[in-house]
Amino acid sequence: MISSAEPWPEVFFRFLAVIKFQNGFQTMKALTIPHRLKWMKVCAALWVGTKQGFSEIRFITDDMKEGEHLNDLLENTPAEIIEGSIERAERKQEWETATPDGPLELMGLSFNFSAEKSTLTVRKMA
């Protein structure tokens, strides 16, 4: 868990300043606070991995069941993996999984990325 004494990565602040969530209230409602932070960091790492190619995030399915699946996935994802992704993003290292457009997969999650629409869509998890 992150303490207030730990420094927050610059890329995380830039991500939060730029991104607009189109939906996700029902999904996010199911996440614990620590898992909401993990989720934001996953999205921030993807944002850098796509060369900041999106400004909007949306869920194909926005409901509590999706949130429960996401919460479980985040529960089983070690914080070190997510922190490592953010650290690589801070060092501006390229991601092997980044593609100009199309599907992206990260830590068991599936996304669709559209540079033209500047949107990252979270695909159905269950």
N, CA and C atoms as an extended XYZ file, in Angstrom:
378
Properties=species:S:1:pos:R:3:atomname:S:1:resname:S:1:resid:I:1 pbc="F F F"
N         0.845       -1.180        0.000 N   MET     1
C         0.000        0.000        0.000 CA  MET     1
C         0.889        1.242        0.000 C   MET     1
N         0.392        2.287       -0.570 N   ILE     2
C         1.160        3.521       -0.697 CA  ILE     2
C         0.937        4.393        0.529 C   ILE     2
N         2.021        4.865        1.102 N   SER     3
C         1.889        5.797        2.224 CA  SER     3
C         2.018        7.218        1.697 C   SER     3
N         1.563        8.161        2.479 N   SER     4
C         1.633        9.557        2.046 CA  SER     4
C         3.071       10.057        1.992 C   SER     4
N         4.000        9.333        2.637 N   ALA     5
C         5.402        9.747        2.634 CA  ALA     5
C         6.121        9.348        1.346 C   ALA     5
N         5.564        8.379        0.608 N   GLU     6
C         6.193        7.935       -0.628 CA  GLU     6
C         5.941        8.952       -1.736 C   GLU     6
N         6.944        9.223       -2.558 N   PRO     7
C         6.738       10.170       -3.656 CA  PRO     7
C         5.856        9.553       -4.742 C   PRO     7
N         4.987       10.363       -5.294 N   TRP     8
C         4.139        9.905       -6.388 CA  TRP     8
C         4.853       10.205       -7.695 C   TRP     8
N         4.859        9.248       -8.611 N   PRO     9
C         5.557        9.461       -9.882 CA  PRO     9
C         4.951       10.613      -10.687 C   PRO     9
N         5.801       11.375      -11.315 N   GLU    10
C         5.386       12.503      -12.161 CA  GLU    10
C         4.402       12.057      -13.243 C   GLU    10
N         4.672       10.905      -13.862 N   VAL    11
C         3.814       10.427      -14.941 CA  VAL    11
C         2.391       10.179      -14.434 C   VAL    11
N         2.250        9.768      -13.198 N   PHE    12
C         0.938        9.518      -12.618 CA  PHE    12
C         0.147       10.824      -12.518 C   PHE    12
N         0.798       11.892      -12.079 N   PHE    13
C         0.133       13.196      -11.997 CA  PHE    13
C        -0.254       13.717      -13.377 C   PHE    13
N         0.639       13.562      -14.344 N   ARG    14
C         0.333       14.017      -15.711 CA  ARG    14
C        -0.858       13.248      -16.273 C   ARG    14
N        -0.872       11.949      -16.038 N   PHE    15
C        -1.976       11.106      -16.492 CA  PHE    15
C        -3.299       11.589      -15.894 C   PHE    15
N        -3.330       11.777      -14.588 N   LEU    16
C        -4.562       12.206      -13.919 CA  LEU    16
C        -5.038       13.571      -14.401 C   LEU    16
N        -4.116       14.437      -14.782 N   ALA    17
C        -4.482       15.773      -15.253 CA  ALA    17
C        -5.100       15.750      -16.647 C   ALA    17
N        -4.782       14.731      -17.433 N   VAL    18
C        -5.189       14.704      -18.841 CA  VAL    18
C        -6.402       13.823      -19.109 C   VAL    18
N        -6.521       12.720      -18.408 N   ILE    19
C        -7.489       11.682      -18.754 CA  ILE    19
C        -8.893       11.995      -18.252 C   ILE    19
N        -9.863       11.653      -19.113 N   LYS    20
C       -11.277       11.772      -18.759 CA  LYS    20
C       -11.884       10.369      -18.817 C   LYS    20
N       -12.567        9.979      -17.757 N   PHE    21
C       -13.244        8.691      -17.738 CA  PHE    21
C       -14.662        8.894      -18.252 C   PHE    21
N       -15.008        8.188      -19.332 N   GLN    22
C       -16.327        8.316      -19.946 CA  GLN    22
C       -17.416        7.636      -19.121 C   GLN    22
N       -17.041        6.576      -18.449 N   ASN    23
C       -17.957        5.847      -17.576 CA  ASN    23
C       -17.091        5.101      -16.565 C   ASN    23
N       -17.639        4.137      -15.876 N   GLY    24
C       -16.847        3.349      -14.941 CA  GLY    24
C       -17.260        3.500      -13.493 C   GLY    24
N       -18.275        4.322      -13.241 N   PHE    25
C       -18.684        4.540      -11.856 CA  PHE    25
C       -19.077        3.228      -11.181 C   PHE    25
N       -19.910        2.433      -11.845 N   GLN    26
C       -20.373        1.173      -11.247 CA  GLN    26
C       -19.226        0.190      -11.055 C   GLN    26
N       -18.323        0.141      -12.032 N   THR    27
C       -17.170       -0.756      -11.936 CA  THR    27
C       -16.254       -0.325      -10.801 C   THR    27
N       -15.939        0.951      -10.760 N   MET    28
C       -15.014        1.473       -9.749 CA  MET    28
C       -15.585        1.369       -8.339 C   MET    28
N       -16.903        1.414       -8.229 N   LYS    29
C       -17.557        1.321       -6.925 CA  LYS    29
C       -17.223        0.000       -6.227 C   LYS    29
N       -16.951       -1.041       -7.004 N   ALA    30
C       -16.659       -2.357       -6.437 CA  ALA    30
C       -15.207       -2.497       -5.980 C   ALA    30
N       -14.339       -1.553       -6.369 N   LEU    31
C       -12.920       -1.653       -6.030 CA  LEU    31
C       -12.639       -1.089       -4.642 C   LEU    31
N       -11.717       -1.741       -3.937 N   THR    32
C       -11.236       -1.173       -2.681 CA  THR    32
C       -10.380        0.056       -3.018 C   THR    32
N       -10.151        0.912       -2.050 N   ILE    33
C        -9.339        2.117       -2.292 CA  ILE    33
C        -7.942        1.755       -2.802 C   ILE    33
N        -7.228        0.806       -2.173 N   PRO    34
C        -5.905        0.453       -2.710 CA  PRO    34
C        -5.970       -0.069       -4.149 C   PRO    34
N        -7.046       -0.784       -4.474 N   HIS    35
C        -7.169       -1.305       -5.834 CA  HIS    35
C        -7.547       -0.209       -6.823 C   HIS    35
N        -8.233        0.814       -6.381 N   ARG    36
C        -8.483        1.968       -7.267 CA  ARG    36
C        -7.161        2.624       -7.646 C   ARG    36
N        -6.268        2.742       -6.676 N   LEU    37
C        -4.943        3.314       -6.965 CA  LEU    37
C        -4.162        2.414       -7.918 C   LEU    37
N        -4.209        1.101       -7.684 N   LYS    38
C        -3.546        0.169       -8.595 CA  LYS    38
C        -4.102        0.336      -10.011 C   LYS    38
N        -5.425        0.432      -10.118 N   TRP    39
C        -6.079        0.562      -11.417 CA  TRP    39
C        -5.620        1.838      -12.132 C   TRP    39
N        -5.566        2.927      -11.414 N   MET    40
C        -5.110        4.190      -12.014 CA  MET    40
C        -3.661        4.068      -12.498 C   MET    40
N        -2.845        3.353      -11.750 N   LYS    41
C        -1.445        3.174      -12.156 CA  LYS    41
C        -1.334        2.290      -13.394 C   LYS    41
N        -2.161        1.254      -13.478 N   VAL    42
C        -2.179        0.422      -14.688 CA  VAL    42
C        -2.533        1.292      -15.892 C   VAL    42
N        -3.567        2.100      -15.749 N   CYS    43
C        -3.994        2.979      -16.847 CA  CYS    43
C        -2.914        3.998      -17.194 C   CYS    43
N        -2.243        4.536      -16.186 N   ALA    44
C        -1.168        5.507      -16.434 CA  ALA    44
C        -0.023        4.853      -17.194 C   ALA    44
N         0.320        3.619      -16.831 N   ALA    45
C         1.389        2.914      -17.538 CA  ALA    45
C         0.999        2.664      -18.995 C   ALA    45
N        -0.259        2.305      -19.237 N   LEU    46
C        -0.727        2.122      -20.616 CA  LEU    46
C        -0.692        3.435      -21.387 C   LEU    46
N        -1.046        4.508      -20.725 N   TRP    47
C        -1.037        5.831      -21.356 CA  TRP    47
C         0.362        6.161      -21.868 C   TRP    47
N         1.366        5.908      -21.044 N   VAL    48
C         2.746        6.145      -21.469 CA  VAL    48
C         3.140        5.151      -22.552 C   VAL    48
N         2.724        3.887      -22.394 N   GLY    49
C         3.059        2.853      -23.369 CA  GLY    49
C         2.499        3.113      -24.751 C   GLY    49
N         1.404        3.873      -24.812 N   THR    50
C         0.824        4.236      -26.111 CA  THR    50
C         1.279        5.625      -26.541 C   THR    50
N         2.348        6.099      -25.922 N   LYS    51
C         2.897        7.434      -26.207 CA  LYS    51
C         1.848        8.520      -25.978 C   LYS    51
N         1.128        8.372      -24.871 N   GLN    52
C         0.086        9.312      -24.442 CA  GLN    52
C        -0.959        9.489      -25.538 C   GLN    52
N        -1.290        8.356      -26.164 N   GLY    53
C        -2.169        8.363      -27.328 CA  GLY    53
C        -3.651        8.394      -27.038 C   GLY    53
N        -4.048        8.441      -25.788 N   PHE    54
C        -5.479        8.538      -25.498 CA  PHE    54
C        -5.722        9.547      -24.393 C   PHE    54
N        -6.902       10.146      -24.447 N   SER    55
C        -7.294       11.103      -23.415 CA  SER    55
C        -8.605       10.695      -22.742 C   SER    55
N        -9.179        9.581      -23.212 N   GLU    56
C       -10.427        9.087      -22.643 CA  GLU    56
C       -10.318        7.588      -22.388 C   GLU    56
N       -10.953        7.160      -21.302 N   ILE    57
C       -11.032        5.736      -20.966 CA  ILE    57
C       -12.500        5.405      -20.754 C   ILE    57
N       -12.914        4.271      -21.315 N   ARG    58
C       -14.289        3.824      -21.097 CA  ARG    58
C       -14.324        2.313      -20.947 C   ARG    58
N       -15.317        1.830      -20.234 N   PHE    59
C       -15.542        0.399      -20.059 CA  PHE    59
C       -16.636       -0.036      -21.025 C   PHE    59
N       -16.433       -1.162      -21.709 N   ILE    60
C       -17.496       -1.697      -22.559 CA  ILE    60
C       -18.688       -2.058      -21.681 C   ILE    60
N       -18.414       -2.683      -20.536 N   THR    61
C       -19.462       -3.046      -19.585 CA  THR    61
C       -19.139       -2.385      -18.253 C   THR    61
N       -20.026       -1.521      -17.802 N   ASP    62
C       -19.820       -0.797      -16.545 CA  ASP    62
C       -20.855       -1.267      -15.531 C   ASP    62
N       -20.477       -2.272      -14.736 N   ASP    63
C       -21.383       -2.745      -13.695 CA  ASP    63
C       -20.586       -3.344      -12.534 C   ASP    63
N       -21.289       -3.654      -11.465 N   MET    64
C       -20.645       -4.163      -10.251 CA  MET    64
C       -19.929       -5.493      -10.500 C   MET    64
N       -20.506       -6.347      -11.355 N   LYS    65
C       -19.885       -7.641      -11.627 CA  LYS    65
C       -18.512       -7.442      -12.272 C   LYS    65
N       -18.420       -6.519      -13.222 N   GLU    66
C       -17.122       -6.212      -13.838 CA  GLU    66
C       -16.161       -5.672      -12.783 C   GLU    66
N       -16.679       -4.842      -11.893 N   GLY    67
C       -15.851       -4.295      -10.825 CA  GLY    67
C       -15.319       -5.372       -9.900 C   GLY    67
N       -16.158       -6.354       -9.593 N   GLU    68
C       -15.719       -7.462       -8.743 CA  GLU    68
C       -14.614       -8.263       -9.422 C   GLU    68
N       -14.755       -8.494      -10.731 N   HIS    69
C       -13.710       -9.209      -11.478 CA  HIS    69
C       -12.414       -8.402      -11.490 C   HIS    69
N       -12.534       -7.103      -11.719 N   LEU    70
C       -11.349       -6.246      -11.734 CA  LEU    70
C       -10.698       -6.211      -10.350 C   LEU    70
N       -11.507       -6.117       -9.314 N   ASN    71
C       -10.980       -6.100       -7.948 CA  ASN    71
C       -10.206       -7.390       -7.653 C   ASN    71
N       -10.767       -8.534       -8.066 N   ASP    72
C       -10.087       -9.819       -7.860 CA  ASP    72
C        -8.769       -9.866       -8.626 C   ASP    72
N        -8.791       -9.406       -9.863 N   LEU    73
C        -7.572       -9.407      -10.665 CA  LEU    73
C        -6.499       -8.533      -10.020 C   LEU    73
N        -6.891       -7.368       -9.554 N   LEU    74
C        -5.936       -6.462       -8.911 CA  LEU    74
C        -5.443       -7.029       -7.580 C   LEU    74
N        -6.309       -7.745       -6.885 N   GLU    75
C        -5.917       -8.389       -5.626 CA  GLU    75
C        -4.792       -9.390       -5.868 C   GLU    75
N        -4.863      -10.074       -7.003 N   ASN    76
C        -3.884      -11.113       -7.321 CA  ASN    76
C        -2.691      -10.602       -8.124 C   ASN    76
N        -2.631       -9.307       -8.364 N   THR    77
C        -1.499       -8.711       -9.075 CA  THR    77
C        -0.592       -8.044       -8.052 C   THR    77
N         0.632       -8.546       -7.906 N   PRO    78
C         1.544       -7.937       -6.932 CA  PRO    78
C         1.796       -6.462       -7.233 C   PRO    78
N         1.822       -5.663       -6.189 N   ALA    79
C         2.066       -4.223       -6.340 CA  ALA    79
C         3.384       -3.962       -7.057 C   ALA    79
N         4.359       -4.851       -6.879 N   GLU    80
C         5.673       -4.667       -7.504 CA  GLU    80
C         5.577       -4.649       -9.026 C   GLU    80
N         4.661       -5.448       -9.582 N   ILE    81
C         4.493       -5.477      -11.040 CA  ILE    81
C         3.975       -4.133      -11.527 C   ILE    81
N         2.984       -3.607      -10.839 N   ILE    82
C         2.408       -2.320      -11.237 CA  ILE    82
C         3.408       -1.201      -11.012 C   ILE    82
N         4.075       -1.219       -9.871 N   GLU    83
C         5.084       -0.187       -9.591 CA  GLU    83
C         6.207       -0.239      -10.624 C   GLU    83
N         6.587       -1.452      -11.032 N   GLY    84
C         7.618       -1.599      -12.058 CA  GLY    84
C         7.190       -0.990      -13.377 C   GLY    84
N         5.912       -1.137      -13.713 N   SER    85
C         5.385       -0.543      -14.947 CA  SER    85
C         5.465        0.976      -14.892 C   SER    85
N         5.118        1.536      -13.753 N   ILE    86
C         5.181        2.993      -13.591 CA  ILE    86
C         6.629        3.468      -13.626 C   ILE    86
N         7.517        2.724      -12.986 N   GLU    87
C         8.940        3.109      -12.994 CA  GLU    87
C         9.506        3.098      -14.410 C   GLU    87
N         9.143        2.069      -15.205 N   ARG    88
C         9.592        2.030      -16.605 CA  ARG    88
C         9.027        3.212      -17.376 C   ARG    88
N         7.776        3.545      -17.093 N   ALA    89
C         7.159        4.694      -17.760 CA  ALA    89
C         7.894        5.981      -17.395 C   ALA    89
N         8.274        6.107      -16.136 N   GLU    90
C         9.022        7.293      -15.697 CA  GLU    90
C        10.363        7.403      -16.417 C   GLU    90
N        10.974        6.254      -16.683 N   ARG    91
C        12.265        6.253      -17.382 CA  ARG    91
C        12.088        6.315      -18.894 C   ARG    91
N        10.826        6.422      -19.329 N   LYS    92
C        10.480        6.532      -20.745 CA  LYS    92
C        10.932        5.322      -21.559 C   LYS    92
N        10.867        4.154      -20.948 N   GLN    93
C        11.199        2.937      -21.673 CA  GLN    93
C         9.999        2.517      -22.512 C   GLN    93
N        10.274        2.073      -23.718 N   GLU    94
C         9.212        1.611      -24.615 CA  GLU    94
C         8.629        0.290      -24.108 C   GLU    94
N         7.362        0.102      -24.349 N   TRP    95
C         6.704       -1.142      -23.991 CA  TRP    95
C         6.705       -2.057      -25.196 C   TRP    95
N         7.013       -3.303      -24.971 N   GLU    96
C         6.970       -4.274      -26.055 CA  GLU    96
C         5.545       -4.488      -26.535 C   GLU    96
N         4.552       -4.330      -25.651 N   THR    97
C         3.166       -4.617      -25.997 CA  THR    97
C         2.451       -3.440      -26.648 C   THR    97
N         3.072       -2.282      -26.681 N   ALA    98
C         2.396       -1.112      -27.237 CA  ALA    98
C         2.243       -1.250      -28.746 C   ALA    98
N         1.064       -0.909      -29.236 N   THR    99
C         0.795       -0.926      -30.667 CA  THR    99
C         0.150        0.396      -31.033 C   THR    99
N         0.290        0.824      -32.280 N   PRO   100
C        -0.310        2.093      -32.683 CA  PRO   100
C        -1.824        2.121      -32.488 C   PRO   100
N        -2.504        1.078      -32.874 N   ASP   101
C        -3.949        0.956      -32.735 CA  ASP   101
C        -4.282       -0.515      -32.554 C   ASP   101
N        -5.412       -0.779      -31.930 N   GLY   102
C        -5.859       -2.157      -31.807 CA  GLY   102
C        -5.820       -2.673      -30.390 C   GLY   102
N        -5.819       -4.007      -30.274 N   PRO   103
C        -5.887       -4.609      -28.940 CA  PRO   103
C        -4.578       -4.490      -28.175 C   PRO   103
N        -4.714       -4.306      -26.867 N   LEU   104
C        -3.587       -4.300      -25.933 CA  LEU   104
C        -3.932       -5.257      -24.805 C   LEU   104
N        -2.936       -5.920      -24.276 N   GLU   105
C        -3.140       -6.789      -23.119 CA  GLU   105
C        -2.079       -6.472      -22.096 C   GLU   105
N        -2.499       -6.387      -20.845 N   LEU   106
C        -1.574       -6.096      -19.761 CA  LEU   106
C        -2.112       -6.705      -18.480 C   LEU   106
N        -1.313       -7.528      -17.837 N   MET   107
C        -1.644       -8.127      -16.542 CA  MET   107
C        -2.993       -8.829      -16.541 C   MET   107
N        -3.325       -9.496      -17.620 N   GLY   108
C        -4.582      -10.223      -17.697 CA  GLY   108
C        -5.771       -9.373      -18.090 C   GLY   108
N        -5.559       -8.109      -18.359 N   LEU   109
C        -6.629       -7.209      -18.793 CA  LEU   109
C        -6.527       -6.991      -20.296 C   LEU   109
N        -7.669       -6.828      -20.941 N   SER   110
C        -7.701       -6.595      -22.382 CA  SER   110
C        -8.318       -5.236      -22.673 C   SER   110
N        -7.700       -4.542      -23.615 N   PHE   111
C        -8.125       -3.196      -23.981 CA  PHE   111
C        -8.175       -3.075      -25.501 C   PHE   111
N        -8.918       -2.103      -25.975 N   ASN   112
C        -8.854       -1.679      -27.369 CA  ASN   112
C        -8.367       -0.246      -27.352 C   ASN   112
N        -7.380        0.040      -28.180 N   PHE   113
C        -6.811        1.381      -28.247 CA  PHE   113
C        -7.076        1.969      -29.618 C   PHE   113
N        -7.601        3.187      -29.647 N   SER   114
C        -7.824        3.908      -30.892 CA  SER   114
C        -7.165        5.273      -30.793 C   SER   114
N        -6.069        5.438      -31.524 N   ALA   115
C        -5.391        6.737      -31.544 CA  ALA   115
C        -6.267        7.777      -32.225 C   ALA   115
N        -6.984        7.357      -33.259 N   GLU   116
C        -7.849        8.287      -33.989 CA  GLU   116
C        -8.919        8.883      -33.078 C   GLU   116
N        -9.525        8.038      -32.242 N   LYS   117
C       -10.562        8.500      -31.315 CA  LYS   117
C        -9.980        8.952      -29.983 C   LYS   117
N        -8.675        8.749      -29.793 N   SER   118
C        -7.982        9.097      -28.550 CA  SER   118
C        -8.643        8.419      -27.345 C   SER   118
N        -8.993        7.115      -27.541 N   THR   119
C        -9.748        6.386      -26.525 CA  THR   119
C        -9.114        5.035      -26.218 C   THR   119
N        -9.105        4.695      -24.940 N   LEU   120
C        -8.742        3.360      -24.480 CA  LEU   120
C       -10.021        2.741      -23.928 C   LEU   120
N       -10.416        1.601      -24.488 N   THR   121
C       -11.632        0.927      -24.055 CA  THR   121
C       -11.258       -0.350      -23.316 C   THR   121
N       -11.811       -0.512      -22.126 N   VAL   122
C       -11.578       -1.712      -21.321 CA  VAL   122
C       -12.588       -2.755      -21.776 C   VAL   122
N       -12.071       -3.880      -22.263 N   ARG   123
C       -12.958       -4.938      -22.739 CA  ARG   123
C       -13.567       -5.694      -21.569 C   ARG   123
N       -14.658       -6.396      -21.844 N   LYS   124
C       -15.364       -7.170      -20.823 CA  LYS   124
C       -14.420       -8.187      -20.197 C   LYS   124
N       -14.454       -8.289      -18.870 N   MET   125
C       -13.530       -9.159      -18.146 CA  MET   125
C       -14.086      -10.549      -17.888 C   MET   125
N       -15.396      -10.679      -17.823 N   ALA   126
C       -15.968      -11.992      -17.481 CA  ALA   126
C       -16.793      -12.538      -18.618 C   ALA   126
